[in-house]
Structure formats: C-alpha cells, structure tokens
Amino acid sequence: MASPNITEVNEANFEAEVLNSDKLVLIDFYADWCGPCKALAPTLEKFAEDNKDKVKVVKINVDDNPNLAGAFGVQSIPTLVTMKGNQAIFGVMGNQPRKVLDQLLEQSLQIANANNITPDAKNTPPANPPAAPKGPTP
C-alpha cells in the first residue's frame, strides 16, 4: 500500500514526519479493512504525486495508532486533516473527489500562509486539539 509520495506515520515518527515538516501535511486516517479508504487511495496517490512540492501526504492506520486517532477526534474513516506545525487547519471525512482535495490544499495553504504557521521543533502532539474545522464541500 506504500507509495513513493505517501509516508506511513505512526506514534513513534509523528513528531518528525508531521509536526516538524517544513511543508503543509495532509494526514489520511485510514484502516486496511475500510472500503471507502481503499477507494480513496488511488486518488490520494495521484494527488500526492501532483502536489509533492506543496504538501506532504501521510497515512495513519487508526487500528495501529489509536492514540493519534483519538487525539484528532477521528470518529469515521477515512478522515483527512491538513496540518502545519502543531496546527490542525481543516478536516473532511469520507472518500472525497480530487476536486475537494485540491480545494482543501489551496485553502489550507492560504490559511497557513496568512497566519504565518511554521513548524516548531518543540511541538508535541496535541493532547486534546480542537476538532479540525470542516474543509471545503464539493
């Protein structure tokens, strides 16, 4: 399931791969048994390849990383969350079309840039982050 443009993330490497990323990060919370997650995978892989200079796409398996899923309040999968540094920007649930992924990226980049959100080496995973705002709707 690995892709050259998508990084598998777990609790051990979350800080290094997500919090300390110099780029915007799109997190895909998924599970191997989830049909909509499998349906989203090819769209996400193409999106990651097309936007590798703008965004880092990572996948977090909710079954293997329940603490991360809980920290983000994931209640349904797939859930996509954009982050920069320790700030969750937008979140959307379900298998989304490419158009929504593109809108999510552009709006998240605008907010991250407007608010000058940057990674900070002292970041720690949010203990109880606010639910990510809803992203664009198709």
N, C-alpha and C positions, 0 to 999 in steps of 0.2 A: 504494500500500500504506500510505501515511501516514494517520494517524488524528489527530483533534484532541486525543486524550487519550494518545497514544503518541508519544514523541520518538525520532527516529533518532539514534543516537550512534555516533561514530567515535573514532579515536585523538586527533584534534585537539580534540574537545569533551568527552571523557570526564571530565576533572577538573571542568570547570564543571557538567556535567549530572548526573554521578553522585556523585563524591566530595564536592562542595560542596553537594549538595542538602540542604535542611533536612528533607526527608521521607525515609522509607524508600524505597528504589528496588528495583523488580523488573526485572531485566535478562532479556530474551529473546534468547539467542544463536540465530541462525537463518541460513538461506540461501534464496535465491529458488527454487532447484530442489528444495527439500526438501518432500516431500508432507506428512509429519506437521507440519511448521512451518506450512504453508498451512492445514491442518486446525485447528490451534490458534488461528490469527489471529482468527477471529470471537469465540471465547470470551475471548481476551485483550483484545480491543477492548471488549467489554461489561463485563468485569471492571475495566478501566482507567476506563471511564466511571462505573461504580457506586462506585468507591473513590478517585476523584481527590482527595478531601480527605485520605486516609490514606497513599497510596502514589503514587510517580511511576513509571510504566511506560515503559521504554525498550527499543529493539530494537538489537541489534548484529549486522550482517551478518558472519559469520565469514570469508567469502571476501574481503571488502574490508578486514577488520581482524584479520588472523591473529595479530598480536602480542597483542591483547586476548584473543582466544580462547585463545591459548597461556598467557597469564598466569593464566587461570582454569582451566586444565587441561581445557578443553572437548574431549571426545572423541566426543561424539554430540550430534546436534541433533534437535529443539530441546532446549536446556538452559536452565532458569530458575534464576536466582540472586537472592536478596534481599541487599541491602547497606544499611548505614547508615555514612556516613563512609567509612573505609577498611577496614571490617569486613565480610567475607562472612559471612552468617548461615546461610542454608540454600540447598541446591541440589537440584533434581529434574530428571530427564531424561525426555524423551518428551512426547507430546501428552496433557496432563492434563485431567481434567474440572474444571468450575467449582468443585466441592466441594473439590478438592485445592488450587486456587488460593486459595480463601477460608481454608482451614486454614493454608496457607503464610503468608498475610498476617497472620493473627491470632497465630500462634506467633512469627513474626519480630518483630512489634511488641512482644510480651511480652518477648522476649529483649533487644531494643534498649532498651526502657524499663528493664528490670531491671538492665541493665549500664550504663545511662546513656551509651549510644553516641551521640555527636554528631558532626556534620561539623567538620572542622578545615581551615581554608584552606591549611595547609601539607601536606596529604595529597598523596601521589603514588601513582600506580597501583602495586599490589603487584607487586614484582619476581617473587616466587615464593610466592604466597599458599598457605596450606594448602587442600586441596580443601574446598569448601563442604560442611558436614555435610548428610547426607540429610534431606530435608524429610519432611512427613507422607505416609503412604501411604493410599490410598483404603480 
